[in-house]
Amino acid sequence: MFWLITTMTAATAGWLLILFLPFLLSLAAKVGTPKLVCFVTSGLALLLSVQPYSSVLPWTLGMAIAVISVWERIRSTSIS
């Protein structure tokens, strides 16, 4: 019984990590706007994940915003 609870907890933690990956990635951004937008899209993906494949669009949008913001931070530090 304990093994089942541990497996379910690990699976839940894995899903939460995947759903909040855009927000976690956006924490490396320089400004605060991408952090807020990625947090909102991650929360929306979490709420929409009840139905299959309904959280794909907000998750993809959040990942795009997070990657672009991190890319801009890397680009601005390498130029300066």
C-alpha positions as CSV (number, residue, x, y, z in Angstrom):
1,M,0.0,0.0,0.0
2,F,2.8,2.4,0.8
3,W,4.4,1.8,-2.6
4,L,1.2,2.7,-4.4
5,I,0.9,6.0,-2.5
6,T,4.6,6.8,-3.3
7,T,4.1,6.0,-7.0
8,M,1.0,8.1,-7.2
9,T,2.8,11.0,-5.4
10,A,5.7,10.8,-7.8
11,A,3.3,10.7,-10.8
12,T,1.4,13.8,-9.5
13,A,4.7,15.6,-8.9
14,G,5.8,14.8,-12.4
15,W,2.6,16.1,-13.9
16,L,2.8,19.3,-11.9
17,L,6.4,19.8,-12.9
18,I,5.5,19.4,-16.6
19,L,2.5,21.7,-16.3
20,F,4.5,24.4,-14.5
21,L,7.6,24.1,-16.6
22,P,6.9,27.3,-18.5
23,F,6.7,29.3,-15.3
24,L,9.8,27.6,-13.9
25,L,11.7,28.4,-17.1
26,S,10.5,32.0,-17.1
27,L,12.0,32.6,-13.7
28,A,15.3,33.0,-15.6
29,A,13.9,36.0,-17.5
30,K,15.1,39.5,-16.7
31,V,11.7,41.3,-16.5
32,G,8.6,40.4,-14.6
33,T,5.9,40.3,-17.3
34,P,6.9,36.9,-18.8
35,K,6.9,35.5,-15.3
36,L,3.3,36.6,-14.7
37,V,2.0,35.5,-18.1
38,C,3.7,32.1,-17.8
39,F,2.3,31.6,-14.3
40,V,-1.2,32.4,-15.6
41,T,-0.8,30.0,-18.6
42,S,0.6,27.3,-16.3
43,G,-2.4,27.7,-14.0
44,L,-4.8,27.6,-16.9
45,A,-3.1,24.5,-18.2
46,L,-3.5,22.9,-14.8
47,L,-7.2,23.8,-14.6
48,L,-7.8,22.6,-18.2
49,S,-5.8,19.3,-17.7
50,V,-9.0,17.6,-16.5
51,Q,-10.0,16.9,-20.0
52,P,-7.5,15.1,-22.3
53,Y,-5.5,17.4,-24.6
54,S,-7.2,20.6,-23.5
55,S,-4.1,22.0,-21.8
56,V,-1.9,21.8,-24.8
57,L,-2.6,25.3,-26.1
58,P,-1.9,27.3,-22.9
59,W,1.1,25.1,-22.1
60,T,2.6,25.7,-25.6
61,L,1.9,29.4,-25.4
62,G,3.6,29.6,-22.0
63,M,6.6,27.6,-23.2
64,A,6.9,29.9,-26.3
65,I,6.8,33.0,-24.0
66,A,9.3,31.5,-21.6
67,V,11.8,30.4,-24.2
68,I,11.7,33.8,-26.0
69,S,12.2,35.7,-22.7
70,V,15.2,33.5,-21.7
71,W,16.6,33.8,-25.2
72,E,16.4,37.6,-25.0
73,R,18.2,37.5,-21.6
74,I,21.0,35.3,-23.0
75,R,21.2,37.6,-26.1
76,S,21.3,40.8,-24.1
77,T,24.0,39.5,-21.7
78,S,26.2,38.2,-24.6
79,I,26.1,41.5,-26.5
80,S,26.9,43.7,-23.5
